[in-house]
Amino acid sequence: MTRHIARATVAAGAFLVTGALVLAGCGSGFDDTEGTGGGAADGELTSSDEGLTILFGSSGDAETDAVTEAAEAWSEESGIDVEVKVATDQAQELSQGFAGGDPPDLFYLAPEFLAGYADNGSLVAYGDLLENKDDFYPSLIENFTYNDQFYCAPKDFSTLALVINKGLWDAAGLTEDDIPTTWDELSTVAQTLTKDGVVGLSFGWEWQRLGTFMVQAGGGLIEDGEVIANSQENVDALTYVQEQMAAGNFAYAQPLGAGWGGEAFGKQLSAMTIEGNWITGAMQNDFPDVEYIVAELPEGPAGKGTLQFTNCWGMAADSPNQEAALDLVEYMTSADQQLAFSEAFGPMPSAKSAADQWTSDNPTLAAFLAGADYAEGFPTYDGSSDAITDFNSQLQGLEDGDPQQILDTVQSNFEAIVG
């Protein structure tokens, strides 16, 4: 069975660096301007002497510097110039580039924008031409496959896991044996940890966190092309969360006085949170004195489940030098280069061959990578992002709301998209 779910939106800064490489911030989007390309299954890519341009949304200086350095290294090896731009508004800049017939050759592309760009001919589907295609996790390949075409190489990814405050855990008399592996155990330890103004478990009021419970219950949003948003499994998942919120064991981060689950956790307003491996940077920078451990999310009635968040290297159909762009993508997604990216700014490599080394380098974060075996990704249907945004607005009222009614609305919204 194939289930599609969602990625988190992570705010990213914009930076401008002068010099040989022009750097410009983040976002994705598409317009209705039709490009000239589509699939590249026949292997016919454009080729020329022209240099390449990369446009991407950066999470900060570390990512900007790492991507720039990698592009420079490839350029020195290949003899092909590369201009690196960090977008200030990627949606707008991509739209302008496609409309003017001069888009960047390569750019970060989120799953929720794949269908829109593919349908209007802006993308070339080069995935099957990658020499390292078989090195990517199957769930990531699926996340960037549309109309049976593998469009683009996943550049890296993140999953969600259970992050536990070790100090509060130990103070409550809990041990390693108490780390929850089921919903019942999660409820029990959350209740034990809820005291002295601290809630047991908190997370953001968005589907990009609560969706984990839906998957663990055997639900999701879309399965084999059929919308299953209002399934009984999803109702059971949201009802479980609602009951734990009513009992005071779970809480949204925002009412606690935090912008997201990692902040509530770092401020020790909650003893546990559900977050991705990007939390490590926030803990190191903002809450260095809070010791924590990371575990896989507990199993639900249907077993293990987590969400994955990723981008791919989109390639423009109007690029005059797609052969060079393909070579650059293979360089950027090689195991060695992805391990370097991971060390520089934290993402997990999308290459399976890098797993052992990444786990050895990050033994305390192994639970995040373990989730790759059962992670689910964002639906690629055009309009999915808007449907998730509406879902999130309804989830803010889950504590006093009707799970069935909420999910019926989500069902209707996605049926209109899937058609």
MONOR-V307249 format. One record per pair of residues at least 12 apart in sequence whose C-alpha atoms are under 6 Angstrom apart, sorted by the first residue. I is the first residue (numbers start at 1). GAP is how many residues later the second one is. D is the distance in Angstrom with one decimal. If there is no record, write none. Layout:
i->[I I]
gap->[GAP GAP]
d->[D D]
This chain:
i->[2 2 3 3 4 4 4 4 4 5 5 5 5 6 6 6 7 7 7 8 12 12 13 13 14 21 21 22 22 23 23 23 24 24 24 24 25 25 25 25 25 25 26 26 26 26 26 27 27 28 28 29 30 30 31 33 34 34 35 35 36 37 37 37 38 38 38 39 39 40 40 45 45 46 46 46 47 47 48 51 51 51 52 52 53 53 53 53 53 54 54 54 54 54 55 55 55 56 56 56 56 57 57 62 63 105 105 105 106 106 107 107 108 108 108 108 109 109 109 110 111 112 115 115 115 116 122 122 123 123 123 124 124 125 126 127 127 127 135 135 136 136 136 143 152 152 152 153 153 154 154 155 155 156 156 156 157 157 157 158 158 159 159 159 159 160 160 160 161 161 161 161 161 162 162 162 162 162 162 163 163 163 163 164 164 164 165 165 166 166 180 181 181 182 182 183 190 191 198 198 199 199 200 200 200 200 201 201 201 201 202 202 202 202 202 202 203 203 203 203 203 204 204 204 204 205 205 206 207 212 212 213 214 214 215 216 216 216 216 216 217 217 217 217 217 218 218 219 219 229 229 230 230 230 235 235 242 261 266 295 296 305 306 307 307 308 308 308 335 335]
gap->[221 222 219 220 218 372 373 374 375 371 372 373 374 202 371 372 201 302 371 200 46 47 46 47 74 62 63 62 63 61 62 63 61 62 63 64 32 33 61 62 63 64 31 32 61 63 64 63 64 62 63 62 65 87 64 66 86 87 86 87 85 84 87 280 83 85 86 85 86 85 86 277 278 274 275 276 274 276 273 29 30 31 30 53 29 30 31 51 52 30 31 50 52 53 30 31 52 30 31 51 52 29 30 283 282 210 211 214 208 209 206 207 203 204 205 206 202 203 205 201 269 268 265 266 267 266 194 195 192 193 194 191 193 26 25 23 24 25 216 217 214 215 216 234 160 161 162 159 160 157 158 157 178 192 193 194 152 153 191 150 151 117 148 149 209 115 116 146 113 114 135 136 207 111 112 132 133 134 135 109 110 130 131 108 128 129 106 127 125 126 118 117 118 116 117 117 59 58 71 72 50 71 49 70 71 72 49 69 71 72 48 49 50 51 68 71 49 50 58 70 71 48 49 56 57 47 191 186 185 93 94 24 20 23 90 84 86 87 88 89 16 20 83 84 85 15 84 14 15 178 182 177 178 181 168 169 157 12 21 72 71 69 69 68 69 67 68 69 16 19]
d->[5.1 5.4 5.4 4.6 5.6 5.9 5.2 5.3 4.7 5.8 4.7 4.0 5.5 5.9 5.4 3.6 6.0 4.5 5.7 5.5 5.8 4.3 5.8 5.6 5.6 5.3 5.6 5.6 5.4 5.5 3.8 4.7 4.2 3.0 4.3 5.9 4.3 5.5 4.7 3.4 3.8 6.0 3.2 5.9 5.4 5.9 5.3 4.7 5.6 5.4 4.4 4.1 5.7 5.8 5.5 5.6 4.6 5.4 4.4 4.4 5.8 5.2 5.7 4.5 5.5 5.8 4.6 5.3 4.4 5.3 5.4 5.4 5.7 5.5 5.2 5.0 4.3 5.6 5.2 5.6 4.6 5.7 4.8 5.9 5.6 4.7 5.9 5.1 5.3 4.9 5.9 5.8 4.9 5.6 4.9 5.8 4.7 5.1 5.8 5.4 5.2 5.7 5.6 5.7 5.6 5.7 5.3 5.1 5.5 4.7 5.5 5.1 6.0 5.7 5.1 5.9 5.2 5.2 5.4 4.6 5.4 4.8 5.8 5.8 5.2 5.4 5.9 5.3 5.8 4.9 4.7 5.9 4.8 3.8 5.5 4.8 4.9 4.9 5.2 5.4 5.6 4.8 5.8 5.9 5.7 5.8 5.7 5.2 5.6 5.8 4.0 5.0 5.9 5.7 4.8 4.5 5.6 4.5 5.4 5.6 5.2 5.4 5.6 4.5 5.6 5.0 4.3 5.9 5.7 5.8 5.1 5.2 5.9 5.9 4.9 5.7 5.2 5.9 5.3 5.5 5.3 5.9 4.6 4.6 5.4 5.3 5.3 4.6 5.6 4.9 5.9 4.1 5.8 4.6 4.7 5.7 5.4 5.2 5.0 5.1 5.9 4.7 5.3 5.6 5.1 6.0 4.8 5.7 4.6 5.4 5.6 4.8 5.3 5.5 5.9 5.1 5.2 5.3 4.4 5.6 5.8 5.5 5.3 5.2 5.3 5.7 5.4 4.7 5.7 6.0 5.0 5.4 5.0 5.2 5.3 4.4 5.5 5.6 5.5 4.7 5.4 5.9 5.2 5.0 5.0 5.8 4.9 5.1 5.2 5.9 5.0 4.7 5.3 5.7 5.7 5.8 5.3 5.9 5.6 5.3 5.0 6.0 4.9 5.1 4.9 5.5 5.7 5.2 5.8 5.1]
